[in-house]
Amino acid sequence: MQQMLIVEDERDIADCLEQFFSAKGFTVASAFSAEEALERLKTHAPDVILLDILLPGLSGLELLKRAKVLHPTARIIMVTALDQDELRREAYFLGAAAYVTKPFDFSDHTWSAAL
């Protein structure tokens, strides 16, 4: 079973993502800040990380850099309301596997390309 870490400061969105991916067979944990996610990443190696860009404190892009150092094989998917080409390019440059913009639907089509 694949392990997933959701890093999202909006708890409602995190809960929806957790329910959706749990039903898809993932073992899911959530962190509500980049700092909380870093603590989890020190002891757990998720296969997939869903990562918001706008987080309180440390940004999602900075966490992306650090997560790739800690777990270079983790598939990191940016999940953000910021549909900006510059941010998208930077995220891919830093190692993101996909960039999914909010609001997103919970269809298999939306997530199949990302996962």
N, C-alpha and C positions, 0 to 999 in steps of 0.2 A: 504494500500500500504506500503510495507516495505521500510524503510529508509536505505541507504547505504552511507558510507563514504569511499572514495578511497584516500589512502595516498601513493602518488607516485611522486617522484621528476622529472621524465621524462614526460613532458606534453603531448607528442604524445601518450605514453602508457596510461596515465590517460584519455585522450580524447577518445581513442578506448574503454577502459573499461567503461567509462561513457555512450557512445553511445550504447554499447552492453547491459549493464544492464538496461538502461532506456527503451530500446525496450522490455526487459523482464518484465517490470512493476515496477521496483524499482524507487524510488525517490532518485536521486544520487547527492551528493556534493563531491567536491574534495579538498584536501589539498596537498600542494607541499613540506611540511616539517613536521617533527614531532611536532615542536613547533606550527605551524599553526593548526595542527590536535588537539593538546591539547586544544587550545583556543576554537575550535568548540565543542570539547567533554565536555567542561564545561557548555555549554548551549543547546546542542542537544544530544539526545540519539539514535544513529543509531542501527538498528537491526543487521546489517552486516558491518564489517570493512574489506576492502581489504588493506593490509599493506605490503609495501616493507620493506626489511631489511636494505638495503643500502640507507640511507637518509643523507642529509647534517645535521650536528649538531647531535642532539640526534638520536641514532640508532633506527631502527624499533623494535628490541627486547626490548629496554628500554621503548619505547612507548607501546608495547604490555603489559608490566607489569602495566604501569600507566592506560592504557585503561581498563584493567580488574578490577582495583580498582574502577574506575569511573562508569563503566557499566559492571558489572559482567555477565550479561546475553547476552551481545553482542556476536555474532558469529564472530570471528576474523580469517581471512584467510590470511596467509602469501603468498605474491606474489613476487618471487625473482628469480634472475639469479643464486643464490648460491645453487647449488644442492649438499649440504654437509650433511652427516648423523649427525654430531655433532650439526650443527645449527638446523636441523630438530628436533632432540630430544629436544634441549633446547626450541625451539618454542612450541612444544607440552607440555613440562613440565610447561611452563609459561602460558599455557591456549589457545594456538592456536587450532582452530577446524580443520584446514587443511593447507597444504603446497603445493602450486602450483608453479612449476618452469617455468621460461621464457627460451626460447620463448614458449609461449603457443598458442594453437589454440582457436578459439572462438566457439568450438562445445559444444553442450549441454552435451556431455559425459565428457568433461574436468571439467565442472563446476557443474554438478549434484551431484557428490560425495562430493564436497566441500560445497555446499549450503545445 
